[in-house]
Amino acid sequence: MTTVQYLTRDGTPWQPAYVDSVDPKACIGCGRCFKVCGQGVFRMMGVDEDGGLIAADDDDAERMVMTVSDEGRGKCIGCGACTRVCGKSAQVIAAVA
């Protein structure tokens, strides 16, 4: 696997950390990642009693979690803002090839 690395304006090395998904077992649905993401990568979903994802406004939702859709995955720019604000380290970072 090849690692992708860029330089910031002052020459500091920077490596993007693209979000692939959110671990529903770790996520507490606080929405911090959603609030800091300027790319629209995250969306709130409900979790039913069987652990399946359902619409956030569904009355059968036992709790809420953040998710990343296929469309959101493509929007991620790898800035890492979401991983810095998540107290549960729920984001799963994609391997960069």
N, C-alpha and C positions, 0 to 999 in steps of 0.2 A: 504494500500500500504506500502511495506517495502522499506526503504531507504538503498541504497548500499553506503557504505563508506569504504575507504581504508586509509592506512597511507603511507606517503612519507618516504623516508629513515631516515629522522630525527624525525619521529614520528608525523609529522603534519597531521591532518585529511584532506582527500581529497575525494571529491565526483565527479564522472564523470558526464559530461553533454553531453549526446548523442544527436546529431542533427537529428531530424526527417524529417524536411523539411525547405524550405525557403519561407517566406511570399512574394509572387510576388508583392503585393501592396506596401510593404515597401522597397524591394530590388531596388537599383538603377543600378545594374549591373557593379559595379566598379571593381569587381574581387579580392578584398582584401582577402576574405575568401578562394578563390581558391589558391591564392599565398601562404598563410600560412599553408594550409592543406597538410601534408605529406602523407596522406592516400588515396588521390584521391576521396574524397567524393563528390566534387562539379563538376558541368558542366554548361557551359553557354548555354542558350537557348534564342531564340527570342520570342517576344510577338507580335501577330498580332493585327489589329485594333479591333477585337472582344474580345481580352483578352486571346486568346488561345495560348498555347505554340507551337512554330514551331522551325525548325532548325535555329541555330544562323546565318548561312550563307544564309538564305532565304531572297530574296530581299523584301518580304512583311513584314519583321520584323520592327515594329514601334520603339521598344526599346529592350534592353537586360536585362535579369535577370539570377541569379544563381539558380540552382535547385539541388536537391538531388535525385538520382535515387534509386531504390530498392537495387541495388548492392552497391551504395555509402552508403546507410543507414547502411548496414551490415559492412562496413569498418570503420565506425566512432569509435574512441577509447575514445571519451569523454574528450579530452584534453582541450577544450574550447578556443583554439587559434582563431578560426573563430569568436566567439562571442566577443572576446576582441578587434578585429580589425574592426568590423562592426559598423559604425557610425549610422546606422539606426535600429539596433537590429532586423534584419530581420530573423535570425535563430529561428526556432521553436524547442525547446528542448523537447525530448521525456520523458515521465514519466518513471522513473526507478522503476521496481518492484523487 
